[in-house]
Amino acid sequence: MNRPTYLIPALLLFTLVGCANPEVVQVSPGVYMLSAEDKGGIFGNSARMKADVIRRADEFAANRGKVAIPVTTNETPMHFGHFATFDYQFRLVDKNSPEANVATTLGPMPSVVIQKTEQKIDANIQTKDNSEHPRDIYAELEKLDGLRKKGVITEDEFQAQKKILAGN
């Protein structure tokens, strides 16, 4: 059966367009992110994917007369049912900035990011249990006594824990 000759280039173009990654996304003032997903499966090349993302970040910065300074990276390897991914966050700084000439080590992205702000924040950290259900000190003393009798804790450890419980 003869297939139309335009079918192969059309499928190749469709595949390439379907695998395109989104471009640079601004995640906060002065901080940007690029992400990539290697849909090559076992034939993919995660090192090439990472290098391409970093190259695109450098080009993005150069087009603005700046330098891309890495902030964080996050990558997931390819495994069954999941393609390899790479996320790269970077800041833009002036080419003449001292930061542009400092070596940077990349680390994984934290799951929680705390940023310095000009606002004062009250963390309201409580060190004592102020709940409606106070601790049952007698039950805790019994447990400690049982541990002492079994030899899990020493007499000195038992006395120290007893003092701690008495202070609560």
N, C-alpha and C positions, 0 to 999 in steps of 0.2 A: 504494500500500500504506500503510495506516495503522499508525503506530508508537504504542506505548503512551506516554502523556504523561509517565509517571514515568521513562522511560528516559533522557531528556536530563539531568534533575537528578541521577539516579543516576550517570551517566557523569561529570558535572562534579564531584560529590563524590568519586568514586573517583580522578579525576585530581588533585584538590587533596590528598587524603590521600596519594597515591603520591608527590607532590612535596614532602611535608613534610620539613623539615630537622631533624636532631637538635638537641636543646636544648643548653644550656651544659654543657661538660665540664671538669672540673678536671684540669689537666695537671701541676700541681705545687702545693705549698702556697701559697695565695694567688694563683695564676695560673690563669686560665680561658680556654677557647677556644670560639668559636662558628664554625660553618662553614655555608656555603650553596652551593647549586648552582642556577644559573639554567637551567632546562630549557625555556626559551622559544625556544632556538635563535636564528635570525636575528631573531625577534620579541622576544627577551629584552631586558632592560634591566639591565646590570651595575651601573650607578650606583645604581639603585633597590635592587638586591640588597645592595650594600655599605652603603647608608644604613640599610636594614632590619636588617642584622646589627649595626651599631653602635647603632642604637636599642634593639634587644633586649638588648644588653650593658648599656646605660645603665639600662634597666628592671630587669634582674637586679640590678645594683648598688643602685639606689634601693630595691628591695624589702628589701634588707638594711641600709639606712641608710648606704650607702657610695657612692663615686664610682668609675667604671670608668676606669682609666688605661691607655691603649694600650701594648702591649709590642711586638708585631710584627704584620705583615699578610703575607699571601701570596695572590696572585690569579693565576688562569690564564684567559686569554681564550678565548672560544668559537672552535673551529676544527672542521674536518670530523671527525666522529666523537667530539667531546668538547664537553661543556657548559662554560660559564664557571663558575668556582668562586671563592670568597672565604673565606679563613680569617682570623680575627681573634683574637689573644691579648691579654688584658688582665689587669690586676691590680686588686684592690679595695683602696681606701684610705679612711680616715675623711674625712668631708666637711670637717672642720676641719684636716686635715693640710696642711702647706705644699705637698706634692706635688699636692694637688687643684687648686691654682691655678697650676701651672706648665704652660706650653704644651709639648706633646709633638709631635714629628714622627714619623710612622709610616714604618717601613722594612720591607723584605722579611724574611721569616723566614730565619735562617741554616740551612744544611744541617747544621751541627754546633753544639751549644750547650754551652758550658763554664760551669759554675756554681761560684761560690765555696763552698768547704766548709771546715769546721774541721779536716779531716784534712790531714796533710802527705803530698804525693804526690811520689814520685821518678820523674821523667820518663825517666831513664837514656838520655840522648841521646848517641850515639856520633859522634865526628867523624872517626874513622879507620876504615878497612875492616879489621875483625878476622876476616874470613871465612877459610875454609880455602884459598881460591883467591886468593893475593895478586895484586896488579896486575902486569901485565907492563910494567915501566918501559921496557925496551928497545924494545918495540913502540910505546909511546906516544912515545918520543923520535924514533923513525923517522917517525911520523905528523907530529909537530911540525916535524921537519927538512924533510919534504916540503912542508908548508904554507909554511915559510920560503923554500924554493927557488922555489915558485910565486908568491911575493910576497903571499900572503894575510896573513901576519904579518911583522912587522919583526924584525930581528936582536935588538933589545932585548926585544921580546915573547917571542922564542924563548928568550933567556937567562933571563928571569924565569920562564917555564914550566918550564925545566930545573931551576931552583933549587927550585921548588915540588915537582917530582917527586922530587928528591933528598931532600927533607925527609920524604917519605912512606915 
